[in-house]
Amino acid sequence: MGYEEKRAYFRRSFSEDERYLIEYKIGSGFFKKKIMALTINISASGSLFRAHQLIGTNTLMNVWITLPGFPKPIPIEAKVVRVEP
């Protein structure tokens, strides 16, 4: 009775010293401020990061992730599907 992986995509978890910077903005509007955070893991179907504020499930947000080898942050439109307070 071992652990069976149920994810369809590989998930990459990061140690404290190799996490990647993301910026996110909740809602729309020109004057909304980007908030910075660090990733905990990334996969083709999503990302986990620790936010500085509680973000509700089903919240739509804009995310920019900075990855090595890319000249500028990658813009992503995202929806929150899980929250761990």
HELIX and SHEET records of a PDB file:
HELIX    1   1 GLU A   16  GLU A   18  5                                   3    
SHEET    1   A 5 ARG A  11  SER A  13  0                                        
SHEET    2   A 5 ILE A  35  SER A  43 -1                                        
SHEET    3   A 5 LEU A  21  ILE A  26 -1                                        
SHEET    4   A 5 LEU A  60  ILE A  65 -1                                        
SHEET    5   A 5 ILE A  74  LYS A  79 -1                                        
SHEET    1   B 3 ARG A  11  SER A  13  0                                        
SHEET    2   B 3 ILE A  35  SER A  43 -1                                        
SHEET    3   B 3 GLY A  46  PHE A  49 -1                                        
END                                                                             
